[in-house]
Amino acid sequence: MDVKKNIVAYDGSKGSQKAVEWALLLATSSLQSEVTTVTVVKPPEFSPMISEIDEFYDNAEQHYQPLLTKIREHGKDHGIVIKTVILRGHPAESITKYAFDQKADLIVTGTLGLGGFKSLIIGSVAQKVVTYSKVPVLVVK
């Protein structure tokens, strides 16, 4: 199976950085493979005004821009163009829908990296992506 289009769940955490590294490794071993990082801004639980929600999203997207710039530069260092996308919504749902809509070959996601008994739990977003995705998922610990 050729993996030509990789979608990476990226939130700036160590686990998501490891997922990016795996996606880059897969991309370098497969000619003309695409890597897209998907960052999802989850809506606030409660906000009385629409303007506050818009401000929340704008602030979150500004927060992620330097991280995404760094990821794109990291890709260039490996000779790979990394496309970055910021979505608004619930993370697992947004990631799986985006990957399916883009006809991705693989979703790469990180975990919480917990040890001991907690290592049995891979993280709520990763768990939901694995459960609901119609696209194959690689979970990187």
C-alpha positions in Angstrom: 0.0 0.0 0.0 1.3 3.4 -0.9 1.0 6.2 1.6 0.9 9.3 -0.5 -1.1 11.6 1.8 -0.4 11.8 5.5 -2.6 13.8 7.9 -0.9 14.5 11.3 -2.9 15.6 14.3 -0.8 18.4 15.7 -1.3 20.5 18.9 2.3 21.4 19.8 2.6 18.7 22.4 5.6 16.3 22.6 3.3 13.5 21.5 2.2 15.4 18.4 5.8 16.3 17.6 6.7 12.6 17.6 3.7 12.0 15.2 5.2 14.7 12.9 8.6 12.9 13.0 6.9 9.6 12.0 5.0 11.3 9.2 8.2 12.8 7.9 9.9 9.4 8.0 7.1 7.9 6.1 7.1 10.8 3.6 10.9 10.4 2.9 10.5 6.7 2.3 7.6 7.3 -0.1 8.3 9.5 -3.2 5.9 12.4 -3.6 4.2 11.8 -0.3 2.3 14.8 1.2 2.2 15.7 4.9 -0.5 18.0 6.3 -0.7 18.9 10.0 -4.2 19.5 11.3 -4.6 21.6 14.4 -8.1 21.8 15.8 -9.3 24.6 18.0 -12.1 23.3 20.2 -14.9 25.7 20.9 -15.3 27.1 24.4 -17.6 25.1 26.6 -19.7 28.2 27.4 -19.7 31.8 26.1 -22.7 34.2 26.3 -21.8 36.2 23.1 -20.8 35.2 19.6 -18.2 38.0 19.6 -16.4 36.2 22.5 -16.4 33.0 20.6 -14.9 34.7 17.5 -12.3 36.4 19.7 -11.5 33.0 21.4 -10.9 31.4 18.0 -8.8 34.3 16.7 -6.6 34.2 19.8 -6.2 30.4 19.6 -5.2 30.6 15.9 -2.7 33.4 16.7 -1.2 31.1 19.4 -0.7 28.3 17.0 0.8 30.3 14.1 4.4 30.3 15.4 4.2 26.6 16.1 2.9 25.9 12.6 5.7 28.1 11.1 8.2 26.1 13.0 6.7 22.8 11.8 6.8 24.0 8.1 10.5 25.0 8.6 11.2 21.6 10.1 9.7 20.0 7.1 11.9 22.1 4.7 14.9 20.9 6.7 13.9 17.4 5.6 13.1 18.4 2.0 9.4 18.0 2.6 6.7 20.7 2.2 4.3 20.4 5.2 0.9 22.0 4.7 -0.7 23.3 7.9 -4.4 23.6 8.5 -6.3 25.0 11.5 -9.8 23.7 11.9 -12.5 24.8 14.3 -14.6 22.1 16.1 -14.3 19.0 18.2 -10.8 17.5 17.6 -11.4 13.9 16.8 -14.4 14.6 14.7 -12.6 17.3 12.8 -9.5 15.3 12.2 -11.3 12.2 10.9 -13.7 14.2 8.7 -10.8 16.2 7.2 -8.7 13.1 6.5 -11.7 11.4 4.9 -12.6 14.4 2.8 -9.0 14.8 1.7 -8.8 11.2 0.7 -5.8 10.7 3.0 -4.0 7.4 3.1 -3.1 7.7 6.8 -3.7 9.7 10.0 -0.8 9.9 12.3 -1.5 10.9 15.9 0.4 11.1 19.2 -0.6 10.0 22.6 -0.3 11.4 26.1 2.9 9.3 26.7 1.8 8.2 30.1 3.5 5.4 32.0 2.3 2.5 34.1 -1.4 1.7 34.3 -2.2 5.0 32.6 -0.3 3.8 29.5 -3.3 1.6 28.7 -5.2 4.8 27.9 -4.0 6.3 24.7 -5.7 9.7 25.1 -9.3 10.6 24.5 -8.7 12.3 21.1 -6.4 9.5 19.8 -8.9 6.9 21.0 -11.8 8.6 19.2 -9.8 9.0 16.0 -8.9 5.3 16.1 -12.5 4.3 16.8 -14.3 6.5 14.3 -11.8 7.0 11.4 -12.5 5.4 8.1 -8.9 6.1 7.2 -6.1 3.9 8.7 -4.5 5.4 11.9 -1.0 5.2 13.2 -0.7 6.0 16.9 2.7 7.1 18.0 3.6 6.7 21.7 
